[in-house]
C-alpha cells in the first residue's frame, strides 16, 4: 500500500510500530504480523486496508472525545501516582500500579455499554474510572478496611479479585446467566448485554482461566476475555509462560482472538467494541490480548530492578500511551493549552482529595467480619456474633460481672 497522503497517518511500511521486536532489550515474544494498531507512538494514525473496519469504529471520536480519553488516562495515572505515594507514607498496606496500561483500560472501558458487566482483577483502576466508581473508594480495600468499597450492582463493576484468574470463572458463569435471562441477541441495543473480564498474562497459566475458556466456548457465552499482557507475571517474563502470542492459545478452545497494541487507546477501543458487539448479538466469546508493558512494579512490595533492565524500561517509556494520544491531539490541532492547564489543576485537586480521604478513614468495626459471610443472616453467624459480643464485653468490669452472673460463677 502506498503511504497515505493524509497528515498524521502512516501505512504498514512504517518502522515505528511501537511493539517489541527481536532487537529490543528484554523483548518477549515475536511481534504478531496481525497486531492491530491505529496510532503509532509518534501520534500518527495508521491507515491500511486491513484496519479499515476498526478505523470505522473510532471515526465518531471527535476532538472532544479524544480529549476525553486523554483526560481519563491522565487522571487515572494521577490516581496511580498518588496512591503509590500514600502507600510509601504508610497510609496503604499495598498498592498495584497500572502505570503504562492506561490505554488498554480506558480504551476498552469506554467501549462498554451501561448494561455490560465487568469482572476485574486488582489492577483495573482505569476501567473502574470509566464505570463511574469513585477511585477513592478503591483505596478502601488497599487500606484494609473494606472488601471492596463500592456497590458492584450500581456500576456493573464487580469487586476486585486478588486470587489470580478465579474471577474469569465468575465472568463466564455470569455470562451464561445473561444468556438464560434472554439478554443476548434480541436486537435491542439497550437490552443486549455482554460481560468483560480482565486479567494478565500470568493468569493464563492458571487452570481457572482455561476452564473459563472451555465453558465460554461450548456455551457460546457473551463474554470478552481481555488479557493485558504487560509481559511480566511479577518477575516471570512471558517467554517463560508461552511459546506463542498469548491470544493464539484461544484458538485451541475455538474462540476467535485478536492481538492489539495495548498502548494504543484507539485500537483498544475499536477491538473491544467489535468483541462486545459480537457477544451481545449472540456470536459468543472473544479473546483480546492487549500487548502492553507494566511500567511500574508489580505492587509496591516489588522491586523490578532485580529482574529487568533499565534499557527495556526506557524502550517502553518512549511508547507511553498518554504521550501517544497527546501527540495525535497536537498533530490534528486539537490540543489546547488552557484546557491542559485546567486538566493539571483537576489532577492536583484529585490528589488532594485522595490524601484527605485516605487519612480520614477510620478503622473498621470488628463486628463487620460477620456481615458478608452469607447473603442473608444465618443462625450460625448470629450465634458467633452473640458470642463475640459477650467475649468483647467481658473485658470491662461491667461486662465481666454480667458474664459471671450469666454463667453462674467463674468461667
C-alpha positions as a Markdown table, in Angstrom:
| # | Residue | x | y | z |
|---|---|---|---|---|
| 1 | Unk | 0.0 | 0.0 | 0.0 |
| 2 | Unk | 1.3 | 3.5 | -0.8 |
| 3 | Unk | 1.8 | 5.8 | 2.1 |
| 4 | Unk | -1.2 | 7.8 | 2.9 |
| 5 | Unk | -1.2 | 11.5 | 2.0 |
| 6 | Unk | -3.3 | 12.4 | 5.0 |
| 7 | Unk | -1.3 | 14.4 | 7.6 |
| 8 | Unk | -0.6 | 12.4 | 10.7 |
| 9 | Unk | -1.2 | 9.0 | 9.1 |
| 10 | Unk | 1.1 | 6.2 | 8.1 |
| 11 | Unk | 0.9 | 2.8 | 6.3 |
| 12 | Unk | 2.1 | -0.7 | 7.1 |
| 13 | Unk | 5.6 | 0.3 | 5.8 |
| 14 | Unk | 6.3 | 2.3 | 8.9 |
| 15 | Unk | 9.0 | 1.0 | 11.2 |
| 16 | Unk | 7.5 | 2.8 | 14.2 |
| 17 | Unk | 5.2 | 0.1 | 15.2 |
| 18 | Unk | 5.6 | 0.7 | 18.9 |
| 19 | Unk | 5.9 | -3.1 | 19.6 |
| 20 | Unk | 8.8 | -5.2 | 20.8 |
| 21 | Unk | 10.9 | -6.8 | 18.1 |
| 22 | Unk | 13.9 | -9.0 | 18.1 |
| 23 | Unk | 16.4 | -6.1 | 18.6 |
| 24 | Unk | 14.6 | -4.8 | 21.7 |
| 25 | Unk | 16.4 | -5.2 | 25.0 |
| 26 | Unk | 14.3 | -7.6 | 27.1 |
| 27 | Unk | 11.9 | -8.2 | 24.2 |
| 28 | Unk | 9.5 | -11.1 | 24.9 |
| 29 | Unk | 7.5 | -12.6 | 22.0 |
| 30 | Unk | 7.9 | -12.1 | 18.3 |
| 31 | Unk | 5.5 | -9.4 | 17.1 |
| 32 | Unk | 2.4 | -10.9 | 15.6 |
| 33 | Unk | 2.0 | -9.6 | 12.0 |
| 34 | Unk | -1.7 | -9.2 | 12.6 |
| 35 | Unk | -1.2 | -6.9 | 15.6 |
| 36 | Unk | -3.9 | -4.2 | 15.4 |
| 37 | Unk | -2.6 | -0.6 | 15.6 |
| 38 | Unk | -4.4 | 2.6 | 14.8 |
| 39 | Unk | -2.0 | 5.0 | 16.3 |
| 40 | Unk | 1.8 | 4.9 | 16.4 |
| 41 | Unk | 3.9 | 6.2 | 19.3 |
| 42 | Unk | 4.6 | 9.4 | 17.3 |
| 43 | Unk | 0.9 | 10.2 | 17.2 |
| 44 | Unk | 0.4 | 9.2 | 13.5 |
| 45 | Unk | -2.8 | 7.4 | 12.5 |
| 46 | Unk | -2.2 | 4.0 | 10.8 |
| 47 | Unk | -4.2 | 3.7 | 7.6 |
| 48 | Unk | -4.3 | 0.3 | 5.9 |
| 49 | Unk | -6.9 | -1.8 | 4.1 |
| 50 | Unk | -6.7 | -4.4 | 6.8 |
| 51 | Unk | -7.6 | -2.0 | 9.7 |
| 52 | Unk | -10.4 | -0.1 | 7.8 |
| 53 | Unk | -13.2 | -1.8 | 9.8 |
| 54 | Unk | -11.5 | -0.8 | 13.1 |
| 55 | Unk | -10.9 | 2.8 | 11.9 |
| 56 | Unk | -14.6 | 3.0 | 11.2 |
| 57 | Unk | -15.3 | 2.1 | 14.8 |
| 58 | Unk | -13.4 | 5.1 | 16.1 |
| 59 | Unk | -14.5 | 7.5 | 13.3 |
| 60 | Unk | -17.1 | 9.1 | 15.6 |
| 61 | Unk | -14.5 | 10.1 | 18.2 |
| 62 | Unk | -14.1 | 13.8 | 17.5 |
| 63 | Unk | -11.7 | 16.2 | 19.2 |
| 64 | Unk | -13.8 | 16.5 | 22.3 |
| 65 | Unk | -14.0 | 12.7 | 22.6 |
| 66 | Unk | -10.2 | 12.3 | 22.1 |
| 67 | Unk | -9.6 | 14.9 | 24.8 |
| 68 | Unk | -11.9 | 13.0 | 27.0 |
| 69 | Unk | -9.9 | 9.8 | 26.5 |
| 70 | Unk | -6.7 | 11.8 | 27.3 |
| 71 | Unk | -8.3 | 13.2 | 30.4 |
| 72 | Unk | -9.3 | 9.7 | 31.5 |
| 73 | Unk | -5.7 | 8.4 | 31.2 |
| 74 | Unk | -4.1 | 11.4 | 32.8 |
| 75 | Unk | -6.4 | 11.4 | 35.9 |
| 76 | Unk | -6.1 | 7.6 | 36.2 |
| 77 | Unk | -2.3 | 8.0 | 36.2 |
| 78 | Unk | -2.6 | 10.7 | 38.8 |
| 79 | Unk | -4.6 | 8.4 | 41.0 |
| 80 | Unk | -1.9 | 5.7 | 40.4 |
| 81 | Unk | 0.9 | 8.1 | 41.4 |
| 82 | Unk | -0.9 | 9.5 | 44.5 |
| 83 | Unk | -1.9 | 6.0 | 45.7 |
| 84 | Unk | 1.7 | 4.8 | 45.4 |
| 85 | Unk | 2.9 | 7.8 | 47.4 |
| 86 | Unk | 0.2 | 7.1 | 50.1 |
| 87 | Unk | 1.5 | 3.6 | 50.4 |
| 88 | Unk | 5.1 | 4.8 | 50.8 |
| 89 | Unk | 3.9 | 7.0 | 53.6 |
| 90 | Unk | 2.3 | 4.1 | 55.4 |
| 91 | Unk | -1.3 | 5.0 | 54.6 |
| 92 | Unk | -2.0 | 1.9 | 52.5 |
| 93 | Unk | -0.9 | -1.6 | 53.1 |
| 94 | Unk | -0.2 | -2.3 | 49.4 |
| 95 | Unk | -0.9 | -0.9 | 46.0 |
| 96 | Unk | -0.7 | -2.4 | 42.5 |
| 97 | Unk | 0.1 | 0.2 | 39.9 |
| 98 | Unk | -1.5 | 0.4 | 36.4 |
| 99 | Unk | 1.3 | 2.6 | 35.1 |
| 100 | Unk | 1.7 | 2.2 | 31.4 |
| 101 | Unk | -1.6 | 0.3 | 30.9 |
| 102 | Unk | -3.9 | 3.3 | 30.8 |
| 103 | Unk | -4.7 | 3.0 | 27.1 |
| 104 | Unk | -5.7 | -0.7 | 27.4 |
| 105 | Unk | -8.0 | 0.1 | 30.3 |
| 106 | Unk | -9.5 | 3.4 | 29.2 |
| 107 | Unk | -9.9 | 2.3 | 25.6 |
| 108 | Unk | -11.7 | -0.9 | 26.4 |
| 109 | Unk | -13.7 | 0.6 | 29.3 |
| 110 | Unk | -15.1 | 3.4 | 27.2 |
| 111 | Unk | -16.3 | 0.9 | 24.6 |
| 112 | Unk | -18.7 | -0.7 | 27.2 |
| 113 | Unk | -22.4 | -0.1 | 27.3 |
| 114 | Unk | -24.1 | 0.8 | 30.6 |
| 115 | Unk | -25.7 | -2.7 | 30.8 |
| 116 | Unk | -22.5 | -4.6 | 30.3 |
| 117 | Unk | -20.9 | -6.2 | 33.3 |
| 118 | Unk | -17.2 | -6.2 | 34.3 |
| 119 | Unk | -15.2 | -8.7 | 36.3 |
| 120 | Unk | -11.8 | -7.1 | 37.1 |
| 121 | Unk | -8.7 | -8.5 | 38.7 |
| 122 | Unk | -7.0 | -6.0 | 41.1 |
| 123 | Unk | -5.2 | -3.5 | 38.7 |
| 124 | Unk | -8.1 | -2.2 | 36.7 |
| 125 | Unk | -8.2 | 1.3 | 38.2 |
| 126 | Unk | -8.8 | 2.8 | 34.7 |
| 127 | Unk | -11.7 | 0.6 | 34.0 |
| 128 | Unk | -13.2 | 1.4 | 37.4 |
| 129 | Unk | -12.9 | 5.1 | 36.5 |
| 130 | Unk | -14.8 | 4.5 | 33.2 |
| 131 | Unk | -17.6 | 2.7 | 35.1 |
| 132 | Unk | -18.2 | 5.6 | 37.4 |
| 133 | Unk | -16.6 | 4.1 | 40.5 |
| 134 | Unk | -15.1 | 6.8 | 42.8 |
| 135 | Unk | -11.5 | 5.8 | 42.7 |
| 136 | Unk | -11.1 | 7.0 | 46.3 |
| 137 | Unk | -13.3 | 4.1 | 47.3 |
| 138 | Unk | -10.9 | 1.7 | 45.6 |
| 139 | Unk | -8.4 | 2.6 | 48.2 |
| 140 | Unk | -10.6 | 1.3 | 51.0 |
| 141 | Unk | -9.5 | -2.2 | 50.0 |
| 142 | Unk | -5.8 | -1.4 | 50.0 |
| 143 | Unk | -6.2 | 0.4 | 53.3 |
| 144 | Unk | -7.5 | -2.9 | 54.6 |
| 145 | Unk | -10.8 | -1.7 | 55.9 |
| 146 | Unk | -13.3 | -3.0 | 53.3 |
| 147 | Unk | -13.8 | -5.9 | 50.9 |
| 148 | Unk | -14.1 | -3.6 | 48.0 |
| 149 | Unk | -15.5 | -0.1 | 48.7 |
| 150 | Unk | -18.3 | 0.2 | 46.1 |
| 151 | Unk | -21.6 | -1.4 | 45.1 |
| 152 | Unk | -21.0 | -3.7 | 42.2 |
| 153 | Unk | -24.6 | -3.5 | 41.0 |
| 154 | Unk | -24.6 | 0.3 | 40.9 |
| 155 | Unk | -21.7 | 0.4 | 38.4 |
| 156 | Unk | -21.9 | -3.1 | 36.8 |
| 157 | Unk | -18.3 | -3.4 | 38.0 |
| 158 | Unk | -17.5 | -6.4 | 40.3 |
| 159 | Unk | -15.2 | -6.1 | 43.3 |
| 160 | Unk | -11.5 | -6.6 | 42.8 |
| 161 | Unk | -10.4 | -10.2 | 42.9 |
| 162 | Unk | -7.0 | -11.0 | 44.3 |
| 163 | Unk | -7.0 | -14.7 | 43.6 |
| 164 | Unk | -5.3 | -14.9 | 40.2 |
| 165 | Unk | -7.6 | -15.9 | 37.4 |
| 166 | Unk | -10.5 | -17.1 | 39.6 |
| 167 | Unk | -12.8 | -14.3 | 38.5 |
| 168 | Unk | -12.8 | -15.4 | 34.9 |
| 169 | Unk | -15.0 | -18.3 | 36.0 |
| 170 | Unk | -17.3 | -15.8 | 37.7 |
| 171 | Unk | -17.5 | -13.8 | 34.5 |
| 172 | Unk | -18.2 | -16.9 | 32.4 |
| 173 | Unk | -20.9 | -18.0 | 34.8 |
| 174 | Unk | -22.5 | -14.6 | 34.8 |
| 175 | Unk | -22.5 | -14.5 | 31.0 |
| 176 | Unk | -24.2 | -17.9 | 30.9 |
| 177 | Unk | -26.8 | -16.4 | 33.2 |
| 178 | Unk | -27.3 | -13.5 | 30.9 |
| 179 | Unk | -28.0 | -15.9 | 28.1 |
| 180 | Unk | -30.6 | -17.7 | 30.2 |
| 181 | Unk | -32.2 | -14.4 | 31.1 |
| 182 | Unk | -32.8 | -13.7 | 27.4 |
| 183 | Unk | -30.5 | -10.7 | 27.3 |
| 184 | Unk | -28.5 | -11.7 | 24.3 |
| 185 | Unk | -29.3 | -11.4 | 20.6 |
| 186 | Unk | -32.6 | -9.6 | 20.9 |
| 187 | Unk | -31.6 | -6.7 | 18.7 |
| 188 | Unk | -32.4 | -4.2 | 21.4 |
| 189 | Unk | -29.2 | -2.1 | 21.9 |
| 190 | Unk | -30.3 | -1.1 | 25.4 |
| 191 | Unk | -31.0 | -4.6 | 26.5 |
| 192 | Unk | -28.5 | -7.0 | 24.9 |
| 193 | Unk | -25.6 | -7.5 | 27.4 |
| 194 | Unk | -22.0 | -8.6 | 27.3 |
| 195 | Unk | -19.6 | -9.4 | 30.1 |
| 196 | Unk | -15.9 | -8.5 | 30.1 |
| 197 | Unk | -13.2 | -10.0 | 32.4 |
| 198 | Unk | -9.8 | -8.5 | 32.8 |
| 199 | Unk | -6.6 | -10.5 | 33.7 |
| 200 | Unk | -2.9 | -10.5 | 33.0 |
| 201 | Unk | -0.5 | -12.7 | 31.1 |
| 202 | Unk | 0.4 | -14.6 | 34.3 |
| 203 | Unk | -3.3 | -15.6 | 34.8 |
| 204 | Unk | -3.3 | -17.5 | 31.6 |
| 205 | Unk | -1.1 | -20.1 | 33.2 |
| 206 | Unk | -3.8 | -20.7 | 35.8 |
| 207 | Unk | -6.3 | -23.6 | 35.4 |
| 208 | Unk | -9.3 | -21.4 | 36.3 |
| 209 | Unk | -8.7 | -19.3 | 33.2 |
| 210 | Unk | -8.5 | -22.3 | 30.9 |
| 211 | Unk | -11.7 | -23.8 | 32.5 |
| 212 | Unk | -13.5 | -20.5 | 31.9 |
| 213 | Unk | -12.4 | -20.5 | 28.3 |
| 214 | Unk | -13.8 | -24.1 | 27.9 |
| 215 | Unk | -17.2 | -23.2 | 29.4 |
| 216 | Unk | -17.4 | -19.9 | 27.5 |
| 217 | Unk | -16.7 | -21.6 | 24.2 |
| 218 | Unk | -19.0 | -24.6 | 24.4 |
| 219 | Unk | -21.9 | -22.4 | 25.7 |
| 220 | Unk | -21.1 | -19.6 | 23.2 |
| 221 | Unk | -21.4 | -17.2 | 26.2 |
| 222 | Unk | -21.4 | -13.4 | 25.7 |
| 223 | Unk | -18.0 | -12.8 | 27.4 |
| 224 | Unk | -14.9 | -10.9 | 26.3 |
| 225 | Unk | -11.6 | -12.2 | 27.8 |
| 226 | Unk | -9.4 | -9.1 | 27.9 |
| 227 | Unk | -5.8 | -10.1 | 28.7 |
| 228 | Unk | -3.5 | -7.2 | 29.5 |
| 229 | Unk | -0.2 | -8.8 | 28.5 |
| 230 | Unk | 2.2 | -6.5 | 30.4 |
| 231 | Unk | 5.0 | -9.0 | 29.8 |
| 232 | Unk | 5.7 | -9.8 | 33.5 |
| 233 | Unk | 3.9 | -12.2 | 35.9 |
| 234 | Unk | 5.6 | -10.5 | 38.8 |
| 235 | Unk | 9.2 | -11.4 | 37.9 |
| 236 | Unk | 8.3 | -14.1 | 35.4 |
| 237 | Unk | 8.6 | -13.0 | 31.7 |
| 238 | Unk | 6.1 | -14.0 | 29.2 |
| 239 | Unk | 8.8 | -16.1 | 27.4 |
| 240 | Unk | 8.7 | -18.5 | 30.3 |
| 241 | Unk | 4.9 | -18.8 | 30.0 |
| 242 | Unk | 4.2 | -19.3 | 26.3 |
| 243 | Unk | 6.0 | -20.1 | 23.1 |
| 244 | Unk | 3.4 | -18.3 | 21.0 |
| 245 | Unk | 1.5 | -15.0 | 21.3 |
| 246 | Unk | -1.0 | -15.5 | 24.1 |
| 247 | Unk | -4.1 | -14.7 | 22.0 |
| 248 | Unk | -3.3 | -17.7 | 19.8 |
| 249 | Unk | -3.9 | -20.1 | 22.7 |
| 250 | Unk | -7.6 | -19.2 | 22.5 |
| 251 | Unk | -7.8 | -20.9 | 19.1 |
| 252 | Unk | -7.5 | -24.3 | 20.8 |
| 253 | Unk | -10.7 | -23.6 | 22.6 |
| 254 | Unk | -12.5 | -22.5 | 19.5 |
| 255 | Unk | -12.6 | -18.8 | 20.5 |
| 256 | Unk | -11.7 | -16.1 | 18.0 |
| 257 | Unk | -8.9 | -13.8 | 19.2 |
| 258 | Unk | -7.1 | -10.6 | 18.4 |
| 259 | Unk | -3.8 | -9.1 | 19.4 |
| 260 | Unk | -3.9 | -5.3 | 19.8 |
| 261 | Unk | -1.3 | -2.7 | 20.6 |
| 262 | Unk | -2.2 | -2.2 | 24.3 |
| 263 | Unk | -0.6 | 1.3 | 24.3 |
| 264 | Unk | -2.9 | 2.5 | 21.5 |
| 265 | Unk | -6.1 | 3.7 | 23.1 |
| 266 | Unk | -8.0 | 3.9 | 19.8 |
| 267 | Unk | -7.1 | 0.3 | 18.8 |
| 268 | Unk | -8.1 | -1.0 | 22.2 |
| 269 | Unk | -11.4 | 0.9 | 21.9 |
| 270 | Unk | -12.1 | -0.5 | 18.4 |
| 271 | Unk | -11.1 | -4.1 | 19.2 |
| 272 | Unk | -13.3 | -4.1 | 22.4 |
| 273 | Unk | -16.2 | -2.5 | 20.6 |
| 274 | Unk | -16.1 | -5.3 | 18.0 |
| 275 | Unk | -15.9 | -8.1 | 20.5 |
| 276 | Unk | -18.7 | -6.6 | 22.6 |
| 277 | Unk | -21.0 | -6.3 | 19.6 |
| 278 | Unk | -20.3 | -9.9 | 18.7 |
| 279 | Unk | -21.1 | -11.0 | 22.3 |
| 280 | Unk | -24.3 | -9.0 | 22.6 |
| 281 | Unk | -25.6 | -10.3 | 19.3 |
| 282 | Unk | -25.1 | -13.9 | 20.3 |
| 283 | Unk | -21.8 | -14.5 | 18.5 |
| 284 | Unk | -20.1 | -15.9 | 21.5 |
| 285 | Unk | -16.8 | -15.1 | 23.3 |
| 286 | Unk | -13.7 | -13.3 | 22.1 |
| 287 | Unk | -10.2 | -13.2 | 23.4 |
| 288 | Unk | -8.3 | -9.9 | 23.2 |
| 289 | Unk | -4.6 | -9.7 | 24.0 |
| 290 | Unk | -3.5 | -6.1 | 24.7 |
| 291 | Unk | 0.2 | -6.2 | 24.2 |
| 292 | Unk | 1.5 | -3.5 | 26.7 |
| 293 | Unk | 4.1 | -3.1 | 29.4 |
| 294 | Unk | 3.9 | -2.8 | 33.2 |
| 295 | Unk | 6.0 | 0.4 | 33.6 |
| 296 | Unk | 5.8 | 0.2 | 37.3 |
| 297 | Unk | 6.4 | -2.5 | 39.9 |
| 298 | Unk | 4.0 | -5.5 | 40.2 |
| 299 | Unk | 3.0 | -4.0 | 43.5 |
| 300 | Unk | 4.6 | -1.6 | 46.0 |
| 301 | Unk | 6.2 | -4.6 | 47.6 |
| 302 | Unk | 8.1 | -5.5 | 44.4 |
| 303 | Unk | 11.5 | -4.3 | 43.1 |
| 304 | Unk | 11.5 | -4.7 | 39.3 |
| 305 | Unk | 15.2 | -3.6 | 39.1 |
| 306 | Unk | 16.1 | -7.1 | 40.3 |
| 307 | Unk | 14.8 | -8.8 | 37.2 |
| 308 | Unk | 14.6 | -6.4 | 34.3 |
| 309 | Unk | 16.8 | -3.8 | 32.7 |
| 310 | Unk | 16.7 | -0.1 | 32.6 |
| 311 | Unk | 17.1 | -0.3 | 28.8 |
| 312 | Unk | 13.9 | -2.2 | 28.5 |
| 313 | Unk | 12.1 | 0.3 | 30.7 |
| 314 | Unk | 13.3 | 3.2 | 28.7 |
| 315 | Unk | 12.2 | 1.5 | 25.5 |
| 316 | Unk | 8.7 | 1.3 | 26.7 |
| 317 | Unk | 8.7 | 4.8 | 28.2 |
| 318 | Unk | 9.2 | 6.0 | 24.7 |
| 319 | Unk | 5.9 | 4.2 | 23.9 |
| 320 | Unk | 4.0 | 5.9 | 26.7 |
| 321 | Unk | 0.2 | 5.6 | 25.9 |
| 322 | Unk | -0.5 | 9.1 | 27.2 |
| 323 | Unk | 2.2 | 10.8 | 25.2 |
| 324 | Unk | 1.0 | 9.0 | 22.1 |
| 325 | Unk | -2.5 | 10.5 | 22.3 |
| 326 | Unk | -1.1 | 13.9 | 23.2 |
| 327 | Unk | 0.9 | 13.8 | 20.0 |
| 328 | Unk | -2.2 | 13.0 | 18.0 |
| 329 | Unk | -4.1 | 15.9 | 19.5 |
| 330 | Unk | -1.2 | 18.2 | 18.6 |
| 331 | Unk | -0.9 | 16.9 | 15.1 |
| 332 | Unk | -4.6 | 17.3 | 14.5 |
| 333 | Unk | -4.9 | 20.7 | 16.1 |
| 334 | Unk | -7.0 | 19.5 | 19.0 |
| 335 | Unk | -4.5 | 20.4 | 21.7 |
| 336 | Unk | -5.5 | 23.4 | 23.8 |
| 337 | Unk | -3.0 | 24.8 | 26.4 |
| 338 | Unk | -5.7 | 26.4 | 28.6 |
| 339 | Unk | -7.6 | 23.1 | 28.6 |
| 340 | Unk | -4.3 | 21.3 | 29.5 |
| 341 | Unk | -3.7 | 23.7 | 32.4 |
| 342 | Unk | -7.2 | 23.1 | 33.7 |
| 343 | Unk | -6.6 | 19.3 | 33.5 |
| 344 | Unk | -3.4 | 19.7 | 35.5 |
| 345 | Unk | -5.4 | 21.6 | 38.2 |
| 346 | Unk | -8.0 | 18.9 | 38.1 |
| 347 | Unk | -5.3 | 16.3 | 38.7 |
| 348 | Unk | -4.0 | 18.3 | 41.7 |
| 349 | Unk | -7.5 | 18.5 | 43.1 |
| 350 | Unk | -7.9 | 14.8 | 42.8 |
| 351 | Unk | -4.6 | 14.2 | 44.5 |
| 352 | Unk | -5.6 | 16.4 | 47.4 |
| 353 | Unk | -9.0 | 14.7 | 47.7 |
| 354 | Unk | -7.4 | 11.3 | 47.8 |
| 355 | Unk | -4.9 | 12.3 | 50.5 |
| 356 | Unk | -7.6 | 13.8 | 52.7 |
| 357 | Unk | -9.9 | 10.8 | 52.1 |
| 358 | Unk | -7.4 | 8.1 | 53.0 |
| 359 | Unk | -6.1 | 9.9 | 56.0 |
| 360 | Unk | -9.6 | 10.4 | 57.3 |
| 361 | Unk | -10.6 | 6.7 | 57.0 |
| 362 | Unk | -11.1 | 5.1 | 60.4 |
| 363 | Unk | -10.7 | 1.5 | 61.4 |
| 364 | Unk | -13.5 | -0.9 | 60.5 |
| 365 | Unk | -15.6 | -2.3 | 63.4 |
| 366 | Unk | -14.6 | -5.8 | 64.4 |
| 367 | Unk | -18.3 | -6.8 | 64.0 |
| 368 | Unk | -18.1 | -6.2 | 60.3 |
| 369 | Unk | -16.4 | -9.6 | 59.9 |
| 370 | Unk | -19.9 | -11.1 | 60.3 |
| 371 | Unk | -21.7 | -9.0 | 57.7 |
| 372 | Unk | -20.8 | -10.7 | 54.4 |
| 373 | Unk | -20.4 | -14.4 | 55.3 |
| 374 | Unk | -23.8 | -15.2 | 53.7 |
| 375 | Unk | -26.2 | -13.2 | 51.6 |
| 376 | Unk | -28.8 | -13.3 | 54.4 |
| 377 | Unk | -28.5 | -13.7 | 58.1 |
| 378 | Unk | -27.6 | -17.3 | 59.2 |
| 379 | Unk | -28.2 | -18.9 | 62.6 |
| 380 | Unk | -24.6 | -20.0 | 63.0 |
| 381 | Unk | -23.3 | -16.5 | 62.2 |
| 382 | Unk | -25.9 | -15.0 | 64.6 |
| 383 | Unk | -24.6 | -17.3 | 67.4 |
| 384 | Unk | -21.0 | -16.4 | 66.6 |
| 385 | Unk | -21.8 | -12.7 | 66.6 |
| 386 | Unk | -23.5 | -13.0 | 70.0 |
| 387 | Unk | -20.6 | -15.0 | 71.5 |
| 388 | Unk | -18.1 | -12.4 | 70.2 |
| 389 | Unk | -20.2 | -9.5 | 71.8 |
| 390 | Unk | -20.1 | -11.3 | 75.1 |
| 391 | Unk | -16.4 | -12.0 | 74.8 |
| 392 | Unk | -15.6 | -8.4 | 74.0 |
| 393 | Unk | -17.8 | -7.2 | 76.8 |
| 394 | Unk | -16.0 | -9.4 | 79.3 |
| 395 | Unk | -13.0 | -7.1 | 79.2 |
| 396 | Unk | -14.9 | -4.4 | 81.0 |
| 397 | Unk | -15.8 | -4.5 | 84.7 |
| 398 | Unk | -19.5 | -4.3 | 84.0 |
| 399 | Unk | -19.2 | -6.9 | 81.2 |
| 400 | Unk | -17.2 | -9.3 | 83.3 |
| 401 | Unk | -19.8 | -9.1 | 86.1 |
| 402 | Unk | -22.6 | -9.7 | 83.7 |
| 403 | Unk | -20.9 | -12.6 | 82.1 |
| 404 | Unk | -20.1 | -14.1 | 85.5 |
| 405 | Unk | -23.8 | -13.9 | 86.5 |
| 406 | Unk | -25.0 | -15.3 | 83.2 |
| 407 | Unk | -22.8 | -18.3 | 83.6 |
| 408 | Unk | -23.4 | -18.9 | 87.3 |
| 409 | Unk | -20.0 | -18.1 | 88.5 |
| 410 | Unk | -16.4 | -18.1 | 87.3 |
| 411 | Unk | -15.8 | -19.1 | 83.7 |
